[in-house]
Amino acid sequence: MSAAYNLALSVLTTRADALSAWIVAYPDKKQTNTSNLLVASRGQIPETLLRMGLENDSVSRRWLDTVMERVREKERPFVDELRLNSALQTWGDTEPGMKNVAVIGGWPLWDDSGVHAVLFVSSTDPEYFSNNLQIFLHQLTEILHVADQQISNKAEILRRNLLYQALLDEADAVLKMNAEQPLLEEICRRLVGSTLFESAWLTRPAENLSLETLAFVSSVTEDANSLMEQITADLLRDRVLHVWKTGQALFPSEAGSANSTELPVALLPIIRNAKLWSVLVVRCCLVEHLISADVNELLHRVASLLGRGLDEMDLKKQLADEQNRQSWLANHDALTGLNNRRGLDTYFTHAILRAQRNNTLLAILIIDLDDFKPINDSYGHEAGDRLLIKVSEALKSVTRSTDFLVRLGGDEFVILLEDLHKADDLPPVMDNIYKAVVTPFVLEAEIKVSVGCSAGLTLYPEDSANSDGLLRHADEALYVAKRNKQSRPRYWVSYLDILAAEKKD
């Protein structure tokens, strides 16, 4: 057990980035030397400090006694933060060796009589005990439990150490991998690297009932094409399909271990997001190696660990996608996908700077749909939304890549027209915009509607206001255009024309 404990503590401190890890056993009734309760330790907290905490009647000893009793009674792990636990905080303040500790967790260790020891893990990171790490620690304590039960059988020590190392390696792979394909390949690689299995791969049925291989690793030196033909033979395919259909693992039977036709493979379902996702297949040189209970248990745990790792990966991706979606929505209109007012504010300043640098005109155009409300009233808001989407698509089709299209809200749109060299460039652009808006739209099979539009326009730098002022001036021109809908010569009014008329008056 000493070798198993030291291996576990070494994995925690070297691979899982723990500050320190140690194991404390519960005392026997006749035991008087409390320093012997420290079974093993690794990491940056000195062993002498830990032994002093066990021997002295101090804050650390009282905290230790409390948590040891808590673990024994509840048979569940715990996590204590120093900043939230006065006893731990006092220990950290009084002992220099504890000054970097932020959090300590404890996991129960079992033997045949029940909880007999506690595995302690400390870290400088308050968020250290992630879901993956807690899964890993749960698996680790189960491994140590198996080791304690089986250690008396000396003939099995080498093979079982391979089992423990294989599962630790699988857990380590799940902890470190952030992408799906590398994780699948690493799981297979470590199973084969344990020397317990010749080959390991993940597969699932394709549409034509052939097998789709997701990852494959083998130590066999035979020709790869020959090996692939062998592992996709009809007999194996039938077994994969059986596991896919039933969702149950499939191992060689003990009665068939002497049968030369028995395939030396084990197949286990991989569950991802509560659904059967793939089948893990491992191959041994001898069927007998796959019918032992401990190898069966190892493979079940590997399959479970892989499924949980994929679930965690999917959850992280969902969170990242949602963050990207929220970031996109901050600058875009959810209905039409166009930029919104916030996106316009961000873009406007750069557009003005480009006009200054290139000595070009920047047109600021606000468009308001005419007769939109009657469509909403007659056909409902869903039809109104579909019309806004259609209008947005039509506007996108007539604007250039250098233009910036915004839904300001309701049935109002803003277009920034860049890279204009003279005011005479505007009329053809404005005509195209008008045609795009007033062309009738088919909303449903029997609903065909059309709307008009009014627009207000201003030109920078002839109008030298800032971005807010330019928008306000374009809006004033829009108001004039809508007020004079019946008598205006065109659908749009320029703010600069309004100024010129006021000067004449």
Secondary structure, DSSP 8 states (H G I E B T S, - for coil): -HHHHHHHHHHHHHTS--SEEEEEE---TT---GGGGEEEEEESS-HHHHHHHHHSSSHHHHHHHHHHHHHHHH---EEEEGGG-HHHHHHHHH-GGGTT--EEEEEEEEETTEEEEEEEEEES-TT---HHHHHHHHHHHHHHHHHHHHTT-GGGHHHHHHHHHHHHHHHHHHHH--SHHHHHHHHHHHHHHTTS-SEEEEEEE-TTS-EEEEEEEE---S-HHHHHHHHTSHHHHHHHHHHHHH---B---STTTT-TTS--EEEEEEEETTEEEEEEEEE-SSGGGGSSHHHHHHHHHHHHHHHHHHHHHHHHHHHHHHHHHHHHHTTB-TTT--B-HHHHHHHHHHHHHHHHHHT-EEEEEEEEEETHHHHHHHH-HHHHHHHHHHHHHHHHHHS-TT-EEEEEETTEEEEEEEEE-SGGGHHHHHHHHHHHHHS-EEEETTEEE--EEEEEEEEETTS---HHHHHHHHHHHHHHHHHTTTT-SSSEEEHHHHHHHHHH-
